[in-house]
């Protein structure tokens, strides 16, 4: 926090949260350039499995270590506009982006660590980078917001991670992306006024949404 204040730089930080009640969440916080914590998010879409599966070359035990987040998808007021967070697998779910868009989010930050190899469907391995960018670009375009998607890169416990950090505009265009699977820093000029290009036209929620016909989206699991 003190470094954020000294540099005048805000950031998002992900961590494993242990609550005073003994609950465990995959959590991120949003910190403003003055070092103030603007908000907290607890991951909702937990991937993986809850028990050891010996056939896998590596385990994905997120459902074992964490419980589903209980804070919903909040949007926070900050010195740079309305901001929100999601974490890793959340980015693949259109409901994440739509709820954040309905909340007025203009900038969404997220971190992810995605393996290049997906044991349940290895035929999709060559699509891992494509699916990452597709998810973020679609979420931005369909909800008129910016996203800063930051990846962990390199080799972790024998699993190669895809890297591929991107900054995406409300039009769905990639404003900046990393080019290697090593450590990189990317920047882009983020004009939050561009959110209106989408929200006042094709995806004008007040004029064009038809929530009465979307009941299946929030129906109980089968």
ChimeraX attribute file (.defattr): number of C-alpha atoms within 10 A of each C-alpha:
attribute: neighborCount
match mode: 1-to-1
recipient: residues
	/A:1	15
	/A:2	11
	/A:3	12
	/A:4	16
	/A:5	15
	/A:6	11
	/A:7	11
	/A:8	12
	/A:9	14
	/A:10	21
	/A:11	14
	/A:12	20
	/A:13	13
	/A:14	19
	/A:15	11
	/A:16	13
	/A:17	15
	/A:18	13
	/A:19	9
	/A:20	7
	/A:21	6
	/A:22	8
	/A:23	11
	/A:24	18
	/A:25	22
	/A:26	21
	/A:27	21
	/A:28	23
	/A:29	18
	/A:30	23
	/A:31	21
	/A:32	21
	/A:33	21
	/A:34	17
	/A:35	19
	/A:36	15
	/A:37	16
	/A:38	18
	/A:39	19
	/A:40	20
	/A:41	23
	/A:42	27
	/A:43	24
	/A:44	22
	/A:45	19
	/A:46	19
	/A:47	13
	/A:48	13
	/A:49	14
	/A:50	14
	/A:51	12
	/A:52	12
	/A:53	12
	/A:54	8
	/A:55	8
	/A:56	11
	/A:57	12
	/A:58	15
	/A:59	15
	/A:60	16
	/A:61	16
	/A:62	17
	/A:63	15
	/A:64	14
	/A:65	14
	/A:66	21
	/A:67	17
	/A:68	16
	/A:69	17
	/A:70	11
	/A:71	11
	/A:72	14
	/A:73	20
	/A:74	18
	/A:75	24
	/A:76	18
	/A:77	13
	/A:78	18
	/A:79	11
	/A:80	14
	/A:81	13
	/A:82	17
	/A:83	25
	/A:84	29
	/A:85	32
	/A:86	26
	/A:87	24
	/A:88	19
	/A:89	21
	/A:90	21
	/A:91	25
	/A:92	19
	/A:93	13
	/A:94	15
	/A:95	14
	/A:96	19
	/A:97	29
	/A:98	18
	/A:99	16
	/A:100	24
	/A:101	23
	/A:102	12
	/A:103	16
	/A:104	22
	/A:105	26
	/A:106	27
	/A:107	28
	/A:108	24
	/A:109	20
	/A:110	23
	/A:111	22
	/A:112	23
	/A:113	18
	/A:114	21
	/A:115	21
	/A:116	18
	/A:117	20
	/A:118	16
	/A:119	15
	/A:120	8
	/A:121	8
	/A:122	11
	/A:123	10
	/A:124	14
	/A:125	15
	/A:126	12
	/A:127	12
	/A:128	18
	/A:129	16
	/A:130	12
	/A:131	13
	/A:132	22
	/A:133	22
	/A:134	14
	/A:135	18
	/A:136	28
	/A:137	24
	/A:138	20
	/A:139	29
	/A:140	26
	/A:141	22
	/A:142	20
	/A:143	28
	/A:144	32
	/A:145	32
	/A:146	31
	/A:147	28
	/A:148	24
	/A:149	24
	/A:150	23
	/A:151	21
	/A:152	20
	/A:153	21
	/A:154	17
	/A:155	13
	/A:156	11
	/A:157	6
	/A:158	10
	/A:159	14
	/A:160	17
	/A:161	20
	/A:162	24
	/A:163	26
	/A:164	24
	/A:165	27
	/A:166	24
	/A:167	26
	/A:168	28
	/A:169	27
	/A:170	29
	/A:171	20
	/A:172	23
	/A:173	15
	/A:174	17
	/A:175	17
	/A:176	17
	/A:177	21
	/A:178	18
	/A:179	13
	/A:180	13
	/A:181	17
	/A:182	13
	/A:183	12
	/A:184	13
	/A:185	9
	/A:186	13
	/A:187	12
	/A:188	14
	/A:189	9
	/A:190	17
	/A:191	13
	/A:192	17
	/A:193	11
	/A:194	16
	/A:195	22
	/A:196	15
	/A:197	15
	/A:198	19
	/A:199	20
	/A:200	13
	/A:201	12
	/A:202	14
	/A:203	17
	/A:204	16
	/A:205	16
	/A:206	10
	/A:207	10
	/A:208	10
	/A:209	11
	/A:210	9
	/A:211	9
	/A:212	6
	/A:213	8
	/A:214	10
	/A:215	8
	/A:216	8
	/A:217	10
	/A:218	8
	/A:219	8
	/A:220	6
	/A:221	6
	/A:222	3
